[in-house]
Amino acid sequence: MNFKFWIALILALGLDALDYLVVGLFPFAGDIVDVLGIIMLYPFIGVYAFIGVLELVPIIGDLLPTFTGAVLLSRSRFMKKMLEEAP
């Protein structure tokens, strides 16, 4: 098992949930959570963390769990690469 992936997924789920809760109360706090989320996810999923920039777009960031999607996308690319390199 890849614990790095699971930590990133739990972190992303928490960030998306926190973003939904905080945006309703404090709109600018949601942007701060988004930027911190990108910074926190970068060591786990690399450049895929920058998909979190979509959180800063008003309608897209409010409707889609972009951090969770970024983690799942990074995993799918990782798995595809591993399957291609397998003997």
N, C-alpha and C positions, 0 to 999 in steps of 0.2 A: 504494500500500500504506500502511496505517496502522501505522507502527512502534510507536506507543503501545500498540496492541492486542497486537502480538507480544511486546513487552517485558512487558506484564502477563501474557500467557499463559505465557511462560517462567518468570516469577517465581512464578506460581500453581502451575505444575507442580512447581517446586523446593520451594515451601512445603509442598505436599501430600506430596511424597516425604519431605522432612525431618520432617514431622509424624509420618508412619508409622514412621520410623526412631527418632526421639527418644522417642516415647510408650512404646515397648517398654522403653527403658532408664531413662528418667527421666520419670515421669508429669507432674510439675509443670512440667518444661521444655517439654512439649508445649503447655501453656496459654500459656506465655510466647511461644513461636513463633507461636501463633494470634493473640495480641494484636498482636505485631509485624507479622504478615502483613496484618492489617486496616489498620494504620497505613501500611504500605508500598504496599498496593494502592489506597488511597483516591485518591491523585492521578491514577491511571491510569483507574479505572473509577467513581469517584465513590461514590454511596450504595450501589451494588451490593456494595462491599467489606464492608458490614455483614452480608451473608449469611454471612460468615466467623464470625459469632457462633455459628452452628450447630456450629462446631468445638468449642466449649466444652461442648456437650451430650455426655455420655459415650458413648452408643452411636452416635448419628448422626455425631459427629465422627470416630469411629474407622473407620466403614465407608464414608463418602462423601467424595469429593474436592471439598469444598465451595468451595475457592478457585478451582479450575479451573472448576467449574460457574458461579460468580459471574462470572468473566470471559467465559465463553461466553454467559451470559444477557445481560450488558451489551452484547455485540456483536449479539446477535439483536434486542434492542430498538432499538439504533442503526440497524441495517439496515432494520428495519420502519419507523422514522421517516423515514429517507431515501427509502424507496420511496413513502411516502405524500406526501412533499413534492415528488417528481419531477413535472415537467410532463407 
